[in-house]
Each structure stands twice: as structure tokens, then as C-alpha cells.
Amino acid sequence: MPGLAERWDVTDNNKTIVFHLRDGVTFHDGSPVDAEACVWTTQRIMDPATASPSAYLLGPFDKAEVIDRLTVAYHFKEPFVPLWIGLSSPAAAILPRKSIEALGDQFGRNPVGCGPFRFSGWAPDTGIKLVRFDDYKCGPVGAPDEVQFLYFPEDSTRIAALETGEIDVLATGQAVPVDAVRRLRQNGEIQLLSRARQGLRALVFNMSKAPFDDIRVRQAVSHAIDREKVLAFALDGNGQIAHGPLPTTIPGYSKAVETLDYAYDPAKAKALLAEAGQQAGLKLRMITSDMPPVRRTAEIVQTELRDIGIELEIQSLPVAEWASLSSKGEHHIFFMAYEYNDADILYAALHSQGSYNRSFHKDPALDKLLEAQRVAFDPAGRQTLLDDAQALIMRQAYWAPLFEPLNFAALSSAVKDAALRSDGDISVSSAWIES
């Protein structure tokens, strides 16, 4: 849908996209959002010195070229199907050179964009405050005068703040605890919205460390997990069993994985371990985030593995530390949690050079499939490649898929015109409060 770009033309056999930008759009610092800003932003993302983990979003990007003040051409080395996913991601948003160069490493604490709300302040006691940007020109001007984001680390405190009217909305991530959903449904003063996530939770096996370099051990752990129990006790049933590396909500999901996943079978798991020469008392370490549903899932997995003779140590970390430590490859099992809206997430997470490959495997056959689906513009042809990739991933037991969670948002009954987006957030631009 049009945003900063009013329209675009695709040329050069789908390798060049020429964007025609809206006139008069400015960043919140007053600098123009023009072709020069687009070129500078893409150069910054792709610069190795930036070390952006999101560079993969632009795929086989070559360069951006200024045609004139309001026309910019994005050139690719080859056609790139998930282009629109990357360009609509916040990680690829056009940025203001003026503010970034002035603020340096403090830009993250003083962000500047060109959206319907501008940054106003950030303090430990008042959270992040945004105010409406009345000069917004890429869509309707926001309805609220201001928006404040507050952080309540404790579930009970967060729920109480909503119920007492201290806050108006609980949304994003695990803001609405799954074990509070039943209670909130019974509160007539609360609106509860739910939507299937475009995301997945899975156990990822580090193949650079024994014993997971042996497929039989990976299969054994996969057979040892009772996913029905995990769903019931960790999420109170708020989700569905996952069968493959993609959730059913992402286009490109292959139903064939439902015949390839590893059914709960502790006896088979023990037999596979014995066949692999692994005796009782095998010790493994798993790193997870410290989100409550994740902790509960990890504890269930720990119990299940104990039943087949594996002693699992759980290292539960704040999200930033969990993500950072996982890249070092010191773990045996990584608790994978992702949200995405295109099957190309498989490239990021399962290509041998993928930014989020935490199984550290090298599989040329899989790499070839994941590279090919990125440039297959024929939907049927791309689906065939994705089917083959998902089947290979399951046969090799690189991951043990667990579940697809639901997204929830809880709102005061005074909040009007709020909708839950596919990414689990509430679009605050259209919401308003009835006083």
C-alpha cells in the first residue's frame, strides 16, 4: 500500500523498482524525506561497518540511485520476492541522516522518524511518550493527542493497572499473560482481542556441538516432547500445536510437514538414544528468554527429557541477553521464538549463512532451496521450493517445533476503533478514548 511512496514501477525483469515519493514529507527534525534520504539509509543498512542484523531484509540488494529529488531507484542483483516484507519492516525504515550524525550512539534514545507520532521523551518513571505529528503526510493524521508506553515487569501489576484505569491498553508480546485470559474474558469493563500469531516457538538443536551432530539424538529429543502437555500447561491452551518450521498463518506453510513431524513417543526416544550410544545421565544446556510462558515451557521440556535419561540445565535470560548469547553457539538447545509475515524467515533462521541460524548447520541442499525461493516469482513454483525445504528441515530434525501461540490485547471499554494487527500490536493511530 502507498506510504512514503505514492507509486512505483518495476523494470529490468523485476530487478529494479523505481519509487515516486510524496512531496513535502519531512522527518520530525525538519529535514526532508527525499530520494537522498532513501539512498543514505540503504547504504547505512548494507555497510559492513554498521553490522546490521537486518541487512538480509533487502536480500540481493545492489544499490539505490537518486533519479531526482522525489524519485529513487532500488537496484537488485536478481529479482527478490520478499522485497515488500523487508521494505515495510521498521528495521528498513528511512532514517534522517541529520539527526543520526548529530546524535551518534544516542540516536536510539532520541529516535527521529517521519511517522504520525514523534518522540517526546523517555524516562524510567514515565516510560516513552509520543505526541501527534500534525504535519504527517503519508496517511491520516493520528487520532490521539499523545501516546505513552509504560513498562510493568510483573504480570499482576500490569493487569491491576488496566483494571483500575491507570492504563488503557495491554498489547504486544506477552503483555497479556495467557494465564490471565480467562479472568479478563469475564470482566465486562475489559475488551479482549485475540488473533493467531504469525510466529512459532521451537527447540533448535546446536549441531556444532555433540551430541546434536547425530540425527538420532535430535530425533530422540523431538519424540520426547508431549506438545499437547506444553500447550495446556504453558499457554492454558491458547494456541495450537506446531508441526514444522513455519506456522500455519504464514503463506507458504506446507501441510506435508504434518505427516513428517515427530509424535510423542518416549519409548522410541529412549531407543534412538541407545542406538546413538548415549547412556542415561546425558547432560545438556538450554538457553531461553525469561518470559513466563517460555519458562513454563522450558520446565515441562526439562521434565520430559528427564524421563528419557537426559539432564537438562535451563539458563533463563532477559530477551536481549538470550538473543546475544545464542549467537556464540555455546548452548546445546536454543528456545526459538520468532514473529514474521513471510516464509523467507526460513532463510534468516535456517540458511547456513542466515542471521538467526542458531543450529549452526551447513546444508548445501537446504541452502539451495532457500536461495531459490527468494527469487521465484511464480507462486506455485515458490511453494514447491518451500515444500521441499520444510520437508528437508523436518527429516533432518534441525528443529523440534512446539506451538503457535495466540496474540492477545486487552483494552479498557472506553477505547474505541482499536484493532489487533497481525504482528500482535494495536495501531494507535486510529484509536481514541471516549471520555
HUKA-V391978 format. One record per residue. N is the residue number from 1. SS is DSSP state (H for helix, E for strand, - for the rest). PHI is phi in whole degrees, 0 to 359 (none if undefined). NEAR is the number of other C-alpha atoms within 12 Angstrom. Layout:
# HUKA-V391978
n=N ss=SS phi=PHI near=NEAR
n=N ss=SS phi=PHI near=NEAR
This chain:
# HUKA-V391978
n=1 ss=- phi=none near=13
n=2 ss=- phi=302 near=17
n=3 ss=- phi=218 near=26
n=4 ss=- phi=296 near=37
n=5 ss=E phi=271 near=30
n=6 ss=E phi=284 near=20
n=7 ss=E phi=198 near=18
n=8 ss=E phi=206 near=23
n=9 ss=E phi=235 near=20
n=10 ss=E phi=254 near=20
n=11 ss=E phi=227 near=17
n=12 ss=- phi=53 near=16
n=13 ss=- phi=54 near=16
n=14 ss=- phi=70 near=21
n=15 ss=- phi=257 near=27
n=16 ss=E phi=227 near=27
n=17 ss=E phi=240 near=33
n=18 ss=E phi=257 near=29
n=19 ss=E phi=260 near=33
n=20 ss=E phi=254 near=28
n=21 ss=E phi=273 near=34
n=22 ss=- phi=291 near=26
n=23 ss=- phi=275 near=21
n=24 ss=- phi=85 near=19
n=25 ss=- phi=281 near=34
n=26 ss=E phi=232 near=31
n=27 ss=- phi=287 near=35
n=28 ss=- phi=292 near=31
n=29 ss=- phi=270 near=27
n=30 ss=- phi=93 near=20
n=31 ss=- phi=284 near=21
n=32 ss=E phi=285 near=28
n=33 ss=- phi=265 near=41
n=34 ss=- phi=229 near=34
n=35 ss=H phi=299 near=33
n=36 ss=H phi=299 near=28
n=37 ss=H phi=295 near=35
n=38 ss=H phi=295 near=38
n=39 ss=H phi=297 near=35
n=40 ss=H phi=298 near=28
n=41 ss=H phi=297 near=32
n=42 ss=H phi=293 near=40
n=43 ss=H phi=297 near=28
n=44 ss=H phi=295 near=28
n=45 ss=H phi=297 near=32
n=46 ss=H phi=275 near=26
n=47 ss=- phi=295 near=18
n=48 ss=- phi=306 near=13
n=49 ss=- phi=294 near=11
n=50 ss=- phi=288 near=15
n=51 ss=- phi=55 near=14
n=52 ss=- phi=290 near=20
n=53 ss=- phi=288 near=25
n=54 ss=- phi=257 near=28
n=55 ss=H phi=299 near=32
n=56 ss=H phi=298 near=35
n=57 ss=H phi=298 near=35
n=58 ss=H phi=268 near=39
n=59 ss=- phi=56 near=40
n=60 ss=- phi=278 near=26
n=61 ss=E phi=292 near=32
n=62 ss=E phi=257 near=25
n=63 ss=E phi=194 near=27
n=64 ss=E phi=249 near=31
n=65 ss=E phi=227 near=29
n=66 ss=E phi=284 near=24
n=67 ss=E phi=270 near=20
n=68 ss=E phi=206 near=18
n=69 ss=- phi=306 near=23
n=70 ss=- phi=244 near=29
n=71 ss=E phi=228 near=30
n=72 ss=E phi=226 near=33
n=73 ss=E phi=252 near=33
n=74 ss=E phi=258 near=39
n=75 ss=E phi=255 near=30
n=76 ss=E phi=241 near=27
n=77 ss=- phi=289 near=20
n=78 ss=- phi=205 near=26
n=79 ss=- phi=303 near=31
n=80 ss=- phi=227 near=36
n=81 ss=- phi=298 near=32
n=82 ss=- phi=281 near=36
n=83 ss=H phi=310 near=32
n=84 ss=H phi=292 near=22
n=85 ss=H phi=296 near=26
n=86 ss=H phi=294 near=29
n=87 ss=H phi=291 near=33
n=88 ss=- phi=267 near=22
n=89 ss=- phi=278 near=21
n=90 ss=H phi=304 near=15
n=91 ss=H phi=292 near=21
n=92 ss=H phi=246 near=30
n=93 ss=- phi=297 near=31
n=94 ss=- phi=290 near=37
n=95 ss=- phi=243 near=37
n=96 ss=- phi=273 near=35
n=97 ss=H phi=302 near=30
n=98 ss=H phi=305 near=25
n=99 ss=H phi=286 near=25
n=100 ss=H phi=295 near=26
n=101 ss=H phi=290 near=15
n=102 ss=H phi=284 near=15
n=103 ss=H phi=267 near=17
n=104 ss=H phi=59 near=15
n=105 ss=H phi=285 near=13
n=106 ss=H phi=267 near=13
n=107 ss=H phi=299 near=19
n=108 ss=H phi=299 near=16
n=109 ss=H phi=267 near=19
n=110 ss=- phi=221 near=24
n=111 ss=- phi=293 near=31
n=112 ss=- phi=229 near=35
n=113 ss=- phi=227 near=36
n=114 ss=- phi=223 near=36
n=115 ss=- phi=277 near=35
n=116 ss=- phi=287 near=35
n=117 ss=E phi=229 near=36
n=118 ss=E phi=248 near=31
n=119 ss=E phi=293 near=29
n=120 ss=E phi=243 near=26
n=121 ss=E phi=180 near=22
n=122 ss=E phi=212 near=19
n=123 ss=E phi=218 near=15
n=124 ss=- phi=304 near=12
n=125 ss=- phi=270 near=13
n=126 ss=- phi=244 near=16
n=127 ss=E phi=71 near=18
n=128 ss=E phi=259 near=23
n=129 ss=E phi=244 near=25
n=130 ss=E phi=241 near=30
n=131 ss=E phi=237 near=27
n=132 ss=E phi=300 near=27
n=133 ss=- phi=260 near=33
n=134 ss=- phi=291 near=25
n=135 ss=- phi=266 near=23
n=136 ss=- phi=297 near=30
n=137 ss=- phi=235 near=27
n=138 ss=- phi=261 near=27
n=139 ss=- phi=165 near=24
n=140 ss=- phi=297 near=19
n=141 ss=- phi=294 near=23
n=142 ss=- phi=302 near=27
n=143 ss=- phi=284 near=27
n=144 ss=- phi=287 near=27
n=145 ss=- phi=290 near=23
n=146 ss=E phi=207 near=25
n=147 ss=E phi=225 near=33
n=148 ss=E phi=238 near=28
n=149 ss=E phi=255 near=27
n=150 ss=- phi=244 near=27
n=151 ss=- phi=245 near=26
n=152 ss=- phi=241 near=25
n=153 ss=- phi=294 near=18
n=154 ss=- phi=268 near=16
n=155 ss=H phi=303 near=23
n=156 ss=H phi=296 near=17
n=157 ss=H phi=294 near=20
n=158 ss=H phi=295 near=27
n=159 ss=H phi=296 near=36
n=160 ss=H phi=297 near=23
n=161 ss=H phi=297 near=25
n=162 ss=H phi=289 near=33
n=163 ss=H phi=292 near=25
n=164 ss=- phi=269 near=17
n=165 ss=- phi=87 near=19
n=166 ss=- phi=293 near=18
n=167 ss=- phi=232 near=28
n=168 ss=- phi=255 near=35
n=169 ss=E phi=218 near=44
n=170 ss=E phi=245 near=46
n=171 ss=- phi=201 near=38
n=172 ss=- phi=75 near=29
n=173 ss=- phi=55 near=28
n=174 ss=- phi=257 near=34
n=175 ss=- phi=302 near=36
n=176 ss=- phi=263 near=44
n=177 ss=- phi=297 near=36
n=178 ss=H phi=296 near=36
n=179 ss=H phi=280 near=26
n=180 ss=H phi=255 near=27
n=181 ss=H phi=298 near=30
n=182 ss=H phi=302 near=19
n=183 ss=H phi=296 near=21
n=184 ss=H phi=292 near=28
n=185 ss=H phi=297 near=21
n=186 ss=- phi=270 near=12
n=187 ss=- phi=267 near=20
n=188 ss=- phi=292 near=15
n=189 ss=- phi=266 near=20
n=190 ss=E phi=242 near=30
n=191 ss=E phi=265 near=32
n=192 ss=E phi=245 near=32
n=193 ss=E phi=253 near=30
n=194 ss=E phi=222 near=31
n=195 ss=E phi=199 near=26
n=196 ss=E phi=299 near=28
n=197 ss=- phi=281 near=36
n=198 ss=- phi=267 near=34
n=199 ss=E phi=202 near=40
n=200 ss=E phi=211 near=41
n=201 ss=E phi=236 near=41
n=202 ss=E phi=206 near=40
n=203 ss=E phi=265 near=42
n=204 ss=E phi=250 near=44
n=205 ss=E phi=267 near=46
n=206 ss=- phi=279 near=40
n=207 ss=- phi=280 near=32
n=208 ss=- phi=276 near=24
n=209 ss=- phi=236 near=23
n=210 ss=- phi=293 near=25
n=211 ss=- phi=265 near=29
n=212 ss=- phi=280 near=34
n=213 ss=- phi=283 near=23
n=214 ss=- phi=255 near=26
n=215 ss=H phi=301 near=28
n=216 ss=H phi=294 near=30
n=217 ss=H phi=289 near=42
n=218 ss=H phi=298 near=40
n=219 ss=H phi=293 near=41
n=220 ss=H phi=298 near=39
n=221 ss=H phi=296 near=51
n=222 ss=H phi=298 near=45
n=223 ss=H phi=288 near=35
n=224 ss=H phi=277 near=38
n=225 ss=- phi=264 near=41
n=226 ss=- phi=271 near=33
n=227 ss=H phi=291 near=37
n=228 ss=H phi=297 near=25
n=229 ss=H phi=293 near=25
n=230 ss=H phi=301 near=38
n=231 ss=H phi=297 near=33
n=232 ss=H phi=290 near=24
n=233 ss=H phi=268 near=25
n=234 ss=H phi=273 near=32
n=235 ss=H phi=241 near=37
n=236 ss=- phi=54 near=23
n=237 ss=- phi=80 near=23
n=238 ss=- phi=273 near=30
n=239 ss=E phi=165 near=34
n=240 ss=E phi=212 near=29
n=241 ss=E phi=298 near=34
n=242 ss=- phi=263 near=39
n=243 ss=- phi=248 near=35
n=244 ss=- phi=212 near=45
n=245 ss=- phi=283 near=56
n=246 ss=- phi=246 near=49
n=247 ss=- phi=281 near=41
n=248 ss=- phi=295 near=31
n=249 ss=- phi=276 near=29
n=250 ss=- phi=260 near=30
n=251 ss=- phi=305 near=24
n=252 ss=- phi=111 near=35
n=253 ss=- phi=302 near=35
n=254 ss=- phi=255 near=33
n=255 ss=H phi=295 near=26
n=256 ss=H phi=298 near=26
n=257 ss=H phi=295 near=31
n=258 ss=H phi=293 near=24
n=259 ss=H phi=260 near=15
n=260 ss=- phi=247 near=28
n=261 ss=- phi=284 near=34
n=262 ss=- phi=255 near=34
n=263 ss=- phi=293 near=28
n=264 ss=- phi=298 near=25
n=265 ss=- phi=203 near=24
n=266 ss=H phi=302 near=26
n=267 ss=H phi=297 near=21
n=268 ss=H phi=294 near=23
n=269 ss=H phi=298 near=34
n=270 ss=H phi=296 near=33
n=271 ss=H phi=295 near=24
n=272 ss=H phi=294 near=27
n=273 ss=H phi=298 near=33
n=274 ss=H phi=297 near=20
n=275 ss=H phi=298 near=17
n=276 ss=- phi=277 near=23
n=277 ss=- phi=79 near=15
n=278 ss=- phi=264 near=25
n=279 ss=- phi=271 near=19
n=280 ss=- phi=302 near=19
n=281 ss=- phi=101 near=15
n=282 ss=E phi=301 near=27
n=283 ss=E phi=251 near=23
n=284 ss=E phi=230 near=31
n=285 ss=E phi=235 near=33
n=286 ss=E phi=240 near=36
n=287 ss=E phi=252 near=41
n=288 ss=E phi=222 near=40
n=289 ss=E phi=281 near=31
n=290 ss=- phi=264 near=25
n=291 ss=- phi=293 near=29
n=292 ss=H phi=307 near=28
n=293 ss=H phi=298 near=38
n=294 ss=H phi=291 near=41
n=295 ss=H phi=300 near=26
n=296 ss=H phi=295 near=27
n=297 ss=H phi=299 near=39
n=298 ss=H phi=299 near=39
n=299 ss=H phi=292 near=30
n=300 ss=H phi=293 near=29
n=301 ss=H phi=300 near=42
n=302 ss=H phi=302 near=32
n=303 ss=H phi=293 near=24
n=304 ss=H phi=297 near=31
n=305 ss=H phi=289 near=37
n=306 ss=H phi=300 near=25
n=307 ss=- phi=294 near=26
n=308 ss=- phi=252 near=34
n=309 ss=- phi=94 near=28
n=310 ss=E phi=251 near=30
n=311 ss=E phi=263 near=24
n=312 ss=E phi=251 near=28
n=313 ss=E phi=267 near=24
n=314 ss=E phi=256 near=30
n=315 ss=E phi=250 near=29
n=316 ss=E phi=261 near=29
n=317 ss=E phi=232 near=23
n=318 ss=- phi=303 near=19
n=319 ss=H phi=308 near=22
n=320 ss=H phi=297 near=15
n=321 ss=H phi=292 near=17
n=322 ss=H phi=301 near=30
n=323 ss=H phi=293 near=28
n=324 ss=H phi=290 near=22
n=325 ss=H phi=296 near=24
n=326 ss=H phi=298 near=34
n=327 ss=- phi=288 near=23
n=328 ss=- phi=278 near=21
n=329 ss=- phi=72 near=28
n=330 ss=- phi=270 near=25
n=331 ss=- phi=272 near=36
n=332 ss=- phi=264 near=37
n=333 ss=E phi=230 near=43
n=334 ss=E phi=244 near=44
n=335 ss=E phi=278 near=44
n=336 ss=E phi=276 near=39
n=337 ss=E phi=223 near=38
n=338 ss=E phi=224 near=31
n=339 ss=E phi=231 near=32
n=340 ss=- phi=202 near=32
n=341 ss=- phi=230 near=31
n=342 ss=- phi=211 near=34
n=343 ss=- phi=296 near=40
n=344 ss=- phi=294 near=44
n=345 ss=H phi=303 near=41
n=346 ss=H phi=297 near=48
n=347 ss=H phi=294 near=35
n=348 ss=H phi=296 near=32
n=349 ss=H phi=261 near=37
n=350 ss=H phi=228 near=43
n=351 ss=- phi=287 near=34
n=352 ss=- phi=299 near=28
n=353 ss=- phi=255 near=25
n=354 ss=- phi=294 near=30
n=355 ss=- phi=300 near=27
n=356 ss=- phi=242 near=32
n=357 ss=- phi=285 near=34
n=358 ss=- phi=253 near=42
n=359 ss=- phi=263 near=44
n=360 ss=- phi=55 near=33
n=361 ss=- phi=270 near=33
n=362 ss=- phi=231 near=23
n=363 ss=- phi=227 near=23
n=364 ss=H phi=303 near=16
n=365 ss=H phi=294 near=22
n=366 ss=H phi=292 near=33
n=367 ss=H phi=304 near=30
n=368 ss=H phi=298 near=23
n=369 ss=H phi=294 near=32
n=370 ss=H phi=290 near=38
n=371 ss=H phi=290 near=35
n=372 ss=H phi=293 near=32
n=373 ss=H phi=292 near=37
n=374 ss=- phi=288 near=39
n=375 ss=- phi=239 near=30
n=376 ss=- phi=267 near=24
n=377 ss=- phi=282 near=21
n=378 ss=- phi=283 near=16
n=379 ss=H phi=304 near=17
n=380 ss=H phi=294 near=14
n=381 ss=H phi=294 near=19
n=382 ss=H phi=295 near=29
n=383 ss=H phi=297 near=29
n=384 ss=H phi=299 near=23
n=385 ss=H phi=296 near=33
n=386 ss=H phi=292 near=42
n=387 ss=H phi=301 near=32
n=388 ss=H phi=295 near=29
n=389 ss=H phi=295 near=40
n=390 ss=H phi=294 near=44
n=391 ss=H phi=296 near=31
n=392 ss=H phi=296 near=31
n=393 ss=H phi=301 near=43
n=394 ss=H phi=287 near=34
n=395 ss=H phi=295 near=27
n=396 ss=- phi=274 near=35
n=397 ss=- phi=53 near=39
n=398 ss=- phi=293 near=49
n=399 ss=E phi=234 near=49
n=400 ss=E phi=246 near=46
n=401 ss=E phi=300 near=47
n=402 ss=E phi=248 near=47
n=403 ss=E phi=204 near=43
n=404 ss=E phi=251 near=37
n=405 ss=E phi=281 near=41
n=406 ss=E phi=264 near=38
n=407 ss=E phi=267 near=36
n=408 ss=E phi=231 near=39
n=409 ss=E phi=222 near=41
n=410 ss=E phi=240 near=45
n=411 ss=E phi=226 near=42
n=412 ss=E phi=299 near=34
n=413 ss=- phi=295 near=25
n=414 ss=- phi=281 near=22
n=415 ss=E phi=280 near=30
n=416 ss=E phi=243 near=24
n=417 ss=- phi=59 near=21
n=418 ss=- phi=261 near=30
n=419 ss=- phi=230 near=28
n=420 ss=E phi=273 near=30
n=421 ss=- phi=281 near=22
n=422 ss=- phi=294 near=27
n=423 ss=- phi=272 near=29
n=424 ss=- phi=86 near=31
n=425 ss=- phi=254 near=29
n=426 ss=E phi=260 near=33
n=427 ss=- phi=283 near=26
n=428 ss=- phi=282 near=36
n=429 ss=- phi=298 near=30
n=430 ss=- phi=265 near=24
n=431 ss=- phi=283 near=26
n=432 ss=E phi=210 near=26
n=433 ss=E phi=245 near=23
n=434 ss=- phi=277 near=13
n=435 ss=- phi=264 near=8
